[in-house]
Amino acid sequence: MTMRKIRQILLTVTAVLAGFHVNPATAEQISDFGLLDQHGVFHQLSRYSLAPAVALYVHSVGDEASAAALPALNEMASRYREEGIVFMVLDPAAGRTRAEVLAAADGLSADIPVLIDSSQVVSLDLGVTSTGEAYLLDPAGWQIIFRGAVVTGDEKRGLEATLKAILAGRTLAPEETRTDGVEIAGTAVDYVFEREFSQRQISYLDEIAPLLQRRCASCHVSDSLAPWSMSSHRMIQGWSPMIKEVLLTRRMPPGQIDTQVGSWQEIHHLTDDELALLVHWIDAGARRAAEEGDEDPLTLPVEAPPEWALGEPDMIIDIPAENVPASGVVDFRIKHADLDLTQDRWVTAVAYDVGATWVLHSVLVYAVDPGVSLEDPVEMMKPENAEFISLFVPGRLQEEFSADSAFLLRADRDLAFKLRYITTGREAVDNTRVGLYFTDRPPRYRVRHVTVGKQAFSMKAGEAQHREHAESEVFDKDVLLEAVAPQMHGRGSSTALAIQFPDGSRRDLLSVPNYNFNWQLNYELIEPLLLPAGSRLLANALYDNSEGNPYNPDPEVDVRAGVTVQDEVFGHYVRVLEER
């Protein structure tokens, strides 16, 4: 039995204990899914597992037929929201943009999120046929409780009648789960991608394998943190149900940055075309055509990366070895390395020679005051004692600073490393090395990291919507903003960074609406952004300390800021370049 199935059973039991019962004869099993709404907020069905139900109405922007039921939906939402029912709208139009939804009034209440399914994979998985359809979903058991019309003219049938039955804790009769025979005012969904792919067979050789190599296979290799290797078509086909699951929930690709905010390089993102291509291929059996022969690009040997991709470093630091057990949770490890520099050095790049690649999740490198004791990691990691330099995550073995820029590593500084390990059922001894590259010529720009966040904050046990806000100091001179590395732990659910300019105007810079502690990435702008003197940075973070958060280590405890995995952090390491 898969972990997903076990989780579904446990969540279904939770729903049953909460009161209502889904009739097994009428229940429709669905997949968990996640989508962004018109405001760039991420919504995942299973994240609402503590709610009695999720009401989902299908309406496409500008569709007059389905707009007729919006007043009734608005009124129903205002009455049942206090009962814990979550109301949302699903827009199934291919290529739909956020701007189009925001620009349309359509008579929809402003506090009802519109989930934008521009790739149409969620709508297809739910079996949506037209706008105007209403659904009640069980967010714990991933089932359709009701499918039909919002209003029927019969108080014993329709969306509200089913809501009342659920809240009363009754087992639903078959006639309460559908409104068969009731005409639904709506417009047939034009499944653009399905229409295209139904007319031809998707090529594994020419389409799927190159896409996987481009987006996924660099991390899904042997001896890596990925749980399996994309080494052949057979492996892909065997894992295809899970591939679809992580695609629908947006757990993969990692990072899940909002592509409509900022212009970032090397982000992990699937376009609508790519997502639809993969899901339709999986739904069709993840097959390859006989005429494609035995050739399989994924079976070709992958050339091992060189020990140091940037050449031999000027200085190599051995991080003290770490024994990693086969199982359990390993807390952060804080390591220290004496440098004994005789003079200040300008660092142009940092590279990583990873030891145990299958357990090392991340390494944060800091220049630290050697007078602070390693026995006090909280004090050592304070911004006044530790200046962030670089971040390692799997797949990124080096970090080069922009041309004519460098980080000033002072002679009176040592290095500290904050390491995170993931247990994988296999013991390991990690002997990772870090390489530093120097320049003897003082650069035009000095690399500096501004930390925007809070060192002290707390949240209550079970608190599902805990918000934090922080602001940087005002920049006293012009700087070029180059990269952002957001840092949160398991309770972090979303984070964002904005710029406030000297004239008071504001610009959104970065949004990670589906933050995942497993992917602490460093996002680099395609082009550095000028922040004029008088600007400041504004950071917002949202935390979920409830049982609905699958990454929450313990929802029954109050949480404070700290350096352990049980604690939380709120910080953005923002790399800026300032003229010397």
N, C-alpha and C positions, 0 to 999 in steps of 0.2 A: 504494500500500500504506500502511495507517495505521500510526502509531507504535505502537499497541497490538499490531498483528499482527507488526511487526518485533520488538518486545520478546518476544512469545510464541515466535517462532522462535529467538531468541537463548537464551531460557531453556530451551527444549526441547533445544537443542544441548548446553547445560550439563548437563542431566539425562542425556543419552545418554553424554556423556563421563564422567559420574560412574559409569556401570556398566550400569544396566539399560536395556532397550529395550521401549517400549510398542508392541505389535503394531498397525499402522495399521488393520488390518481390524476390530479390536475396540475401539480407543480411542474414548472419548466426550469430545468437547470441551465444556468448561464455562466459565462466567464466573469471573473472580476475585471474591472476596467478603470481607466483613469483618463481624464481630459481636462484641458484648460478652459476656463470660462471667458466671457467677454472682457473681464478685467485682468486677465492673466493669472487668475487664482486656480490652483490645481485641486481637482476633486477626484477621489478614488472611492468606488463603491464600498469596499471593505473598510475604509476609514470611518464609515458611518455605522459600523457594526453595533454600536450601542443604541442606535435609533430604532424605534419600532418598525419603520419602513421608510423607503425613499420613493416619493411620487415623481415620476418623470413624464413630462408632456412633450410630444414631438411637434415642433413648430419651426418652420424655416422663415428667415427674414423676408418680409414682403409677401408672404403667403396669406391672402385674405381668407381663404377657406378655414385654415386652422386658427387664424386670429380671432374668429368668432367666439371661441371658447375661452379666450384669455381672461375676460372679466370674471367668469365663474372660477377659473383657476386662481386668480389673484385673491378673490374673496375666500376661497377655500383655504389657501395658504395662510392667510391672516388668522383664520380661526383654529387651524390645526397645528400651527407652528409651536404653540405653547404645549401641545401634547407630545412634542418631540419628533413630529413627522418632518422630514426634509423634502422640500419642493425644489425641483430643477426642471429646466427646459433643455431638450436636445435638438440641436440644429444639424440635420443630416446632409446638408448641401455640400457637394464636392468643391474644394477650393475656397470655402467660406473663410473670410478674414475677420479678424477681431474688429477692425475699423467699420466694416459693414454692419456688424451687430450693434456696435455702440451708436452708430449714426441713425439706426432705425428705432423709432419709438414703439410702434406696433401694439401699444396698449398693455405691455407687460410691466408688471411691478418691478421697480428698480432693484429690489432686494432679492429677486429670484435669479440665480445664476443661469446663464445660457451656456451649455457645454457645446463646444465647437468641434464637431466630428468631421473635419475637412477631408480626412482620408477615407471616411465612411466605413471603417472596419468595425467600429463599435455598433453602429446602427445595423449593419449586416449581421453581426453576431447576435444581436437582440431579436432579429427577425422583423425589424421595422419594415412595413410596406408603404405607409403613407404618413404624411403629416396629419395631425389631429388625433393620433393614437395616444392613449394614456396608459401608463404602466405603474404598478406598485411593485417595488422590488424589495426582497428580503436581503439587506446588506450583510447579514451574518452568514446565511446559508447560500447566498448567490443564487436566488431563485426568483422567478416571476410569480408574484402572488396574484396579480390581476392584470389583464390586458383588455382594453376596450375603450369606451367613450367616457368623457368627463361627465357629461349630462345626458340622461336617457329619458327623462320625463317620468320615470318610475323610481320612487324613493327607495325601493328595495334592490335596485340594480345601479351599476355605475361606480365611479371612483369613490364618491363619498360614502356610499353604502358599504363598500369594502373596507374603507377606513374605519367606519364605526364598528364593524365586526372585529377588526384587528384590535382596536383599542378596548373592546369588550372582552377580549380573550377567547372568542369563539373559534371553533374549527370551521373553516370556510366550506360552504356547500359549493358544488361545481358551478351552479348558476351565478354565484357571487364572484367567480374568478374571471368571467368573461361577459361581454355584452353581445353575444351572437345575435344576429338579426337586427341590431341597431345600426343604422347608417351613420358612419363617421364622416363628418365634414372635413375633407382634407385633400391633399394632392399627392399622387403617387411619387415615391422617391425615385429619382433618376440615379441609379447606381452606375456612375460613369466608369469606374474601374472594373466592376464586375462585368459590364457590357463588353469592355475591351478584352478582358482576359477569357471570357467565355467563347470568344471567336478564335482563339489560338491557344496552343500549349505554351506555358512559360518554360523557357529554356534554363535548365540547371547550369549547363556549361557556359552559356553566353550571358546570362542575367544573374542567376542566384549566386553562383560561386564567386564571380567578381565582386558582387555587392558585399558578400560576407567577408571576403578578403580585405575590402576597403574599409568596412565599418566594424568588424567584429573579431576576425581571426588573429589579429596581432596580439590580443589579450588571451583569447581562448586557445592556448598552446599548452603543451605538457610542462609540468613543473612550474605552473603559475597559480595565482590565486583563483583563477576561473575554475569552477568545479569540473569542467570537462573540456576536451580539446576538439576543435573543429578540424579534424584531420581527414575527413572523407565524407562523401555523400551519405554513406550508411550511418555515420555518426549523426549527421544533421537530421536525417530522416527519423532516427530513433529519438532524438531530443526535440523534435519539432513541436510536440504539444507544449513543452515548457517554453520553447522559443516564442510561440504565440502568446502564452500567458504573460511573459515578461514584456512583450511588445505592447499588449493591450493595457497593461497596468503602468506602462512607461517606466518600469524598473530598469529596462535596458533600451537603448544604449546608456551608459552611465553619464551622470552629470545633469542631464535634463535642464539645461539652461533655456530661458525664454529667448528664442531667436528674434523676436520682435523688439527686443530691448538691447541696444548696443550692437557693435560690429566686432565679432570675436573670431579669432583664428583657431583652427584645429579643434573645433567643438565636436562633441559626440552627438550627432543629430541625424535622424532619418527624415527625408522629405516625405510628403504625402504619397508621391509616386512610389518611393522605395518601400514605405511601410505597407501600402496596399499590395505591391508586388509580392512581398514576403508572405503576408497573411493569406492571400489568395492561393499562392503556391502550396502553402502548408495545408490549407483547407482542401485542396485537390489531391492530397496524399503525399506531398513532398516528393514527387516522383521525378525521374529523369527519363527522357525519351530514349527508346532503343537505338535510334539512329545517331545518338550522341556518342555511341561507342563506350569504350572503357576509360577514356581519358577523364581524369578527375584532378582539377587544379589544386584541390585541397590536400591531395596525397603527395604532392611534390615536396621535397625536402626544403625547409626554410633555412636560409643561411643564418647562422648564429651571429649575433651582433658582436663587433669587436670589443675587446676588454674596455677600451676607452675610445668612444666614437670621435672625440675631439683631439685625439692624440694623447701622448703621455702627459699627465698633469705636472704642473710645477711643484705641487705638494700633494702627497697622498696621506690621508688620515685613516687609520684603522679604527672603526668604531668598536669599542670593547665587545667581545663575543657575548651572545645571548642564547641561553637554552630555552627552546620553545616546546612546551608539552604537546602531546598528540590531541588533547581535548581540553575543554574548559575555556573560560574567558581569561585572557592575559591582559593585565592592565598596562597602561602606557609605561614604557621604560625610558627613563631620563639618563642619558650617558654624557660623559664629559671627556674632552681631550685637551691636554696641554699643547700649546703651540710653540711657546718660547720664541716668539718672533723678536728679531732685533731691530726691526723698523716697520713702519706702516706699509701695507701692501694693497695694491688696487686689484680687486678680483673681477675678472671679465666673464667667468663662467664657472659653473659647478657641475660635476659629473658624478655618476654613481655606478659602482661595481657591486651589484647586489649579490649577497651570499645565498641565503635560502629563499629563492624566488617564490616558492609556494606558500610562504607564511608572512613575508614582509608586506604590510599594507601601505605604510607611508613613513617617511622620514622628514621631519622639520629640522632645519639647520639654523642655529643661532650663533651670533657672536656675543659672548657673555663676559661679565666682570669676573675675573678669577678669584676675587675676594669673597664671592658668595658661595656658601657651602653646598655641595651636591646633596647633602643630607636634608636640605630644605628646598625641594623642587618648586614649591609655590613661589618662594622668594626668587629663586633662580630664573623662573619664567616670567617675572614681572617685566613690563616693557622698559622700565628704567634700568633694568639689569641685563636684559636680553634683547638684542636687535635681530629681527628675523632676516635671514639671507635667502634661503631657497627651500623648495619643497620637492620631494620625490614621491611619485605615485607610479604604479606599474605601467609600463609602456612609455615612460618618459625618463630616459636615462641621463639626460643632460639638460641644463638650463643655461642658455647664453643670454647675456644682457645685450642691449642694443649697441650698435656701432658707436664708438667714441663715448661709451659710458661704462662705469665700473663701480663696484661696491668698495668702500674704504674699510679694510680690515685693519684696525688699529693694533699697534704693537703690544698694547696692554690688554689685549683681549684673547680669550681662549674660545673653543667651540663647544657647544652643547647640542645634543641631538634628542629629539622627542620621537620615539619609535612606537609604532603600533603593529601588533602581530595578530594574525587570525589563525586559530587552530584548524587543522584540516584532517585530523585522524592520523597524522604522521609526525613523529618527533623530528625536531630540527635543531641544528646549531647554526645560528646566523653570524656570519663574519663579513658584514658589508663594509665597503670602503668608500670614502668620499674623496674626490679629486678637485683641487682648486687650481685655476688658471690665472696667472698674474700678468700684468703689463707694467713695464717700467716707465712708460710715458703717462703722466697724469692726463686723464681724459677730460673732455669738455664738460660732460655731465656726471654728476655723482648720483649713484643709485641709492635711494633711501626708501624704507618701508614705513608707511604711516599705518598705525593700528587704530581702526575705528571700531569701538566696541565698549564693553564694560567688564571690569574685573570682579565686580560684586553685584550679584542679583540672586533672586530666589523665586521659586514657584511652588504652589501647593500640590499635594498629592491629588491625582485625578484631574488636574486642571488641563483642559483640552485646548484652550486658546490663550496661551500666555504670550504677551507681546513685550518686546524690548526695543528701545530706540537709543541711538547714540549719535553724537556729532563729533567731527574732528575739530581741532583748532583751526582757526582761519589761516590760510597760507599767506605768509608775509611777502612772498615773491612768486613770480610765475613758475609753474612746474609743468612737466609733461607726464600725464598719467598713462601707465603702460600695462599694468596687470593687476588682477584682484584674486586673492585666495581666501574665500570665505571659510570660517572655522566654526562648526557647531558639533555637538555630540548626538547621541541617539534620539534625543527628544526634539531635536531641531526638525521642523517641517518645511519652512520656507525662509528665504532671506533676500534682501534687496539693498542696493546701494544707489544713491542719487547725488547729484551735484547741486549745490546752491551757489549761484554766481553772485558777484558783488552787487549787481542791481536788484537782487532778490528773486530773480527768475530761477526756475528749477528744471533740471533735466534728469530723467531716469537713466542710469548708467548700466546696471546689472540687475537681473532678476533670476533667482533660482527657485521657482515655485514648487518644485518637487525635490527638496533637499534630501539627500541620503548620506548618512554618516559613513557609509562604505565607500563613498567617492568624494574625497576631499581634493578637488582639483584646483589648479591655478589657471585662471582664464586670462589670456593675453589679447589685447586689442589688435585689430589688423593694422591700425595706425595710431600712434600715441596721440592722446587728446590734451590740448592745452587747457590748463586751469589757470586763469589769470589771478594775480595777487588779489586777495580779498575773498576768494572762493573758500568753501568748506564742503566736506563730505557728510552725507546723512545716511545712516544705516538703520534698517529695520529687520527684526527677526521675529519669527513665530515659532512657538514650541508647543508640543502636544505631550503632556504628562499623563495622559489617560490610558485606559485599557485598549482603546481603539487604535493606538499606535503600535504596530507590530515590532518596532525597533526599541521600544521602551524597556530598559532593563528591570524597572520596578515601578509600576504606577501607584503603588501604595505608600510611597515615601515623598516627603518634601525634598526638593532639590535645590542645591546652591551651586554657585560657580566654583570651579576647582580644576584640578589637573588629572583626576582619575576618570575612568570611563563611566563611573556612577554619577559623576558631577556633570555640569554643563559648562559650556563656554559660549561666548558671543564676541566674535572679532572678525574683522576683515583686514587681512594684510594687503595693503595697497601699495604697489610699487610705483614710485614717481622718480622722475629724472629732474634734477635741478642743476642749473649752470653753476660751475665753481667760481 
